[in-house]
Amino acid sequence: MAALWEKYAYASKKDLLTWFDDLLLRIEQLEAYSEELLAPMSLWISGLFNPMSYLTAIMQVTARNEGLALDNMILRTTVLNIEKPKDI
């Protein structure tokens, strides 16, 4: 039988303590982003509740700002071996 909290939670295979720690990190990231509403230099993509929507929105905003066709937009990422976002 599923734990009572699981029906209210986002999908995860983590136990409650680990899930809650993860939730706090997600909230921290969202709060930091919402302060200025600027795309961050670094992002914990799996910490978003709907990463694909975020990536699509980034392409849409860029296409509008630059006057480019959305159909021609592609995502490009750079993976760095840096642990702390503030070090970027």
N, C-alpha and C positions, 0 to 999 in steps of 0.2 A: 504494500500500500504506500502510495506517495505521501511524503510529509505534507502537512497542512500548508506550509509556506510555498511549496512548489507550484501550486495552482495560481499564485499571484506573482510569481517571478518570471523573468525572461528565461528562455531555454538555456540550460547549462547542465553539465554533468558533475559540477562541483558540489561539495558538501556545503552546508549552510554557512559555516564560518568563512570558508574560502570564497564562497559566492558573495557574502556581505562585504568582505575586504575588496573584492573586485568591483562591487557596486559603488563603494566609496571612492575608488580611483576613477571610475567613470564619471561620477558626479563632480569630482575635483576638476577633471579635464573639461567638462561642459561649462562649469562656472568660470574657469580661466578663459575659455573661448568667448563666453557671453559678455565678458567685461568690455571688450573693444569691438567684437564682431569682425575681426580681421582673420583671414586664414592663417593658421599658425605655421611656422617654419617646420615644425615637427608635429606629428600626430600619431597617437596610438589608435590605429585604424580599427583593430579588433575590439577596442573599447567603445566604439560607437554602437548604438543600437541598430542602426541601419546604414552600414558603410557605403553601400551602393548608391543610396540616395544622396549622401554627402558628395561622393565623387561626381555624380551626375550634375549636382548643383554647381560644383566648382567649374565644370566644363561649360555649363550654361552661362554663368556669370562672366567667365572669360570670353566666351563667344560674343556676348552682348557688348562688353566693354571694348573689345578690340574690333568689333564689326566683322567677325568671321562667321562662317557657316558652321552651325553646330554639328552637322554631319561630317565635317572634316576634322573635328576635334579628336584628339587622342590623349590618353593619360600617360604621363611619363613620371616614373619614380626613381629616386636615387636612394639606394640602401647604403647606409653608413654604419660603421662599427663604433657608434657613440652611444653610451648608455643614458646619459642625462640630456634632455632636450635643451637645457640652458647652455650646454657646451657647444651648440651649433652656432 
